[in-house]
Amino acid sequence: MEPIELKRDCDAIAIPSGSRERLSAGTSVRVVQARGGSYTVSTPLHAMYRIDAVDTDALGLATSPAASPEQQEPFSEQLVWNTLKTVFDPEIPVNIVDLGLVYSCEISSGERGHSIHVRMTLTAPACGMSEVLRADVEGKLQHLPEVTDVRVEVVFDPPWNPSRMSEAARFQLGFDLDQQNTPKLTQISR
């Protein structure tokens, strides 16, 4: 995408540190990824930031009028997994489910509604985006119908590795697994 100037000041999250910053109106940015309702932008100095959907107008982009899946469907386990697939690492164009970051998702149902407990990891233990991704998962799941409680636990045991990715994610990112399930980077000709 061509460089654009921010139309107004807006909040952003620095990548990969996860620190919250304020970008000024007139700042030149280039959208490098638009996934799951947020935008990853790069500045001319190669700093990367995530801008959330609430600040889409600062980018001069129209907000999508389409209703989100959670507003269209009754609660189900499939709806929970579909919602988890709308959360993206801001540096990688693959959702957290296909990336293999979600280790488990337990749903308990009671008289008052549904409780969801997610155990997930990150591609690297020192990732500054840990709290951002955890908050994304919590926020999106809390908006599902009849959900009364969401708990997201970030764990690092077992450690994540590329063999946890779905086949589609490995292909998209240019990974291939050999016979021993060891990841290796392959060249994909286009």
N, C-alpha and C positions, 0 to 999 in steps of 0.2 A: 504494500500500500504506500502511496505517496505520503511524504511528511505533512502533518496537519498541525495547526497551532491550537492549543487549548483555548476554548471560548471563555472560560472562567476558571478561577481557582478551584482545585478539587483535591480531595484526599486520595492518597495512593499508598501502596505498600511496596517498599523496596524489595527487589529480588536479588539475591537469595536471602538477605538478612532478616526479612520480615518486619523491619522497622516501619512505623507509620510516618508518612511525610505529607507535606502539602505542596502540590505543584501549582505554580503561578499561571494565571492567564497569559497567553502568548508563548508559553513554552512549546517548542517544536518537538513533536513525538511522531513515531511511526508505529502503527498497530502491527504487531508481529504474530499475535494469536488472539482469536475471539472464540472462547469456548465456555460453555456452562454459565453464560450470563456475565462473565467478566472479560476484561481486555488486558492483555499483556502488551505494554508499549516500551519502546526503546527511544532514548534521547540521542542527539548527535554525539554525545560523549560516551555512548554505549552503556549508559545506566539503564537498567530495566525496572519497570514498575508494573504493578497490577492495579487496574482501575475497575472498581465494582460497577455493576449495572446501574446503580442509582446515580452514577455520574456520567452516564452515556452522553448526555447532552453537552457536557464539557468537551467531549471529543467531536461534537458536531454531528453525531450519528443519531438516527432515529431509534427509539426503543421498539423492540419487537412486540407487536400487538397480540401475537399468538399466546393463548393461555398455556400455562405450564402443565405438564402431565398430572401433577398432584392436584390440580384444580379440576380435572376432568374425570378422574377415576375414584371409585370407592377404595378404601384401604385394603391392601393385600400385600403379601410378601413380595410379589412381582413388582408392585408399585415402589416398595422400599428399594429394591435392587435397581429399578429404572432411575430412581431419584439419585442413588449413589453414583450412577453412571453420568450424572450431570455435574459432578465435581471433578475438576481438572487441576493437575499440577500446573502452575503458571509458566513453567519452563518446558513442559513436555506436552505435546498435543494428543495425549491419551488420557482417558478418564481413569480414576483411581481403582476401579474394579478391574478393568482390562490390564492396567499396569501391575496388578497383583498386590496392591497395597492394603486391601481389605482382607484380613485374616478370618474374621467371623462376624456374623450379624445375627444376633439372637432377638427374637420378637416374643414378648409375653403379652397375653391379652387378659384383661380382667373386666370387672363391671364398669370401671371408670374410663377405660380406653386401653390403648396399646403403649407398651414400653419397649424401647429399642436400645440394645447395647451393641455397639460396634467396637471391635478390636481391629486396629489398623496400624500400619507402620509407614515409614518413609523410605525413600531410596537411599538416604544417608542419615545416620543418627544426628549429625550436627546441622541438619537443614533448618534454617531460620524460619521457614514457612510452616513449621509444625503447627503452631497455634492457629495460623490462618486456615490451613486445610481442615483442622479439627473443628474450627468454628463454622466453616462452610458446611461440613457434614451435619453438625448439630442444627444449624439454622435451617437447612433444607428439609431435614427429617422432621423437625418440630412443626413445620407448616403442613405436614400431611394430615388428612382428616383423622380425627379421633386419637391422635397421638398425645399422650399426657406426659411422657418422660423420655428423654433421649440422653444416653451417656456414651461418649466416645472416648475410648482409651487408646493412647498412642503407645505402642510397645515396640521393642527392638529384638525380641527373642521369639522365634528365630529371625536372624537377620534377613532382610530382603535381598534377593538377587534376581537377575533377568529371567531365570527359568520360571518364575512365578507369573510372568506376563502371559496373556492370552496369545494364541497363535497370530491373531490379527494385529495385536499390538507389536509383537516381535517383528512381523513383516513391515508394518508401518514405520518402525524405528530402524529397520535395517539389521535386525538381529536374526541369527539362525542358531538352532541348538544342534550339536553333533550327537552321535549315538549315546554318549555318556551324559547327556543333558547339560553339557557345558556351553555357556553362551559364547558365540563368536560373532563378530561384526562381519556382514557380507555386503558386497556392493550390489545395489539393485540398479539394473540398467533401465532407463526410461525412454 
